Amino acid sequence: MVIKVFLASSSGSTAIKKKQQDVLGFLEALKVDYAPLDIACNEDNRMWMRENVPVEKKPTNGIPLPPQIFNEESYCGDYETFFDAKEDNAVYAFLGLPPPPGSKAPVKEEEAQEEVEDEEAKGEDDQPVSEEEEELRQLEQEEEDE
């Protein structure tokens, strides 16, 4: 699967340029395979992008601005939704890609509930319990039981 990022190489807008650089830089940092597709120099790219951004995601003028991100033919989102996914540590889900082995993917609701219960079990100070502290607690408990 290749991520397609529709860009404008000759945009006069510094805001668009910064957004494009942010998306590409982040994808490179994650080592995500992507293809930058220029809409400024290639009319086919421009038309394909405009036709494939869902109607509900198009701005009021009907013309979506770059960057627009697709996973093959599936629309992922624009810069704002990419930024939100980045902030939520959910870029792989946003892109429709499996997270790499060993990465911390967003947790599902039941896993989140288990984490909350684990946090509550740690004590009132909500600090993680180290192995040493746990061993001390067990020793103290054993001494009390004797």
N, C-alpha and C positions, 0 to 999 in steps of 0.2 A: 504494500500500500504506500502510495506516495502522497504526501501532503502538498497541495497546490496553494501557493500564496500569490494572489493577484496584486501586482504592484504598479505604480506609475513611476517610471524611471526619470521622467522629466517634469515632475510635479513642481509647481511654483510655491506650494504650501509647505512651510517648514514643519507644521504640525503633522501633515501626512508623512513627510519624510522621516520624522522622529518615530512615528508609530510603526512605519514599515521597518526601520532599523531595529526597533525594539522587538518586533515579532521575529525577524530573521536572526537577530543575535541570540534570542532565547532558544529558538529551535536549534541553532548551531551548538549552543552550550549543552543542550540535552542530547545532541547527536541524533536528532530526528531527521530522517530522509525527507527532503522537501524539494519542490521545483518552483523557483520564482518565475512567474509568468507576467510579462510586461503588457499592460493595457495601453500604454502611451504609443508604443511602436508597432503594436500588432492588433489590428482591428478584430480579428477572429477571437483573440483572447478577451478583448473588451466586450464583444457581443455575447460570448459564452458566459462570462461573469455576470453580466446584466440580466441575462435570461435565466440563470440558475440560482440567483439569490432569491429566496422565498419572498413572496409578495409582502407578508407580514413583517419581514425584516428590512424592507426597503424604506429609505427616508421618504418624507412627504413629497419631495420632488420626483421620486421614482428612480433616481439614479444613485446606486450605491457607490460610495467612495472607497478607494483602497486604504488599507489592505483588507481583502476578503479572503477567508481561509476555507478550503475544501479538503476533504479526504476523498480522493478520486472524484466521484460525482456527488458525494454527500456534502451538503453545506454544514460547516462547523460554526462559523460566525465571523463577525467583524472584529475590529480592534478592541472595542469595549468588552465584548463577551470573552475575548481572549485574555484581556487584562484581568477580568473577574475570575476566570479559571486559574490564572497564574497566582492571584492573591489567595485563592482557596486551595492551592496545591492540587489542582485537578486538571492540569493541562493535558495529560494523556487521555482522560475521559472526554475532555472537550474535543480532542482531535480524533477520538474513536480508535485509539491505539491501546494495546495492552501495556501496562507499566513494565519497565525492565525489571529483571530479577533483582531482588534486594532493595527496591525503592519503596518508599512509604507512600502507598496509594491512599486516597481518601477512604475512610472507614464507612461501612454500611451502618444502618441505624441500629441493628441489634448489637453489632460490635461496639458502637459508641455507648450503648447502654451498659454493656459489660465493663467498659473502661470507666464509666461513671461509678459503677458499683465498686470497682477495684480502688478507685480514688477515695471513695467514702470509707473503705475498709482500712486505708492507710492511717487514719487517725484524724484528729481535729485540726492539726496544723497543715494538713494537705501536702506534706513533704514526702517524697518517695522514701521508702524504707530500704536502707542498704542491707546487704547480706549480713554484715557484722551486727547491725542493730537487730535484725531478725534473730540471729543466733543468741544475742544477749537477752532478748525477750523470752526466747525459749528456755534458756538457762534459768532465768528468774522465775518463770512459770514452774519449771521442774522443782526448784528449791521451795517454792510456796506449796507445791503439792506434797512434799515429803514431810 
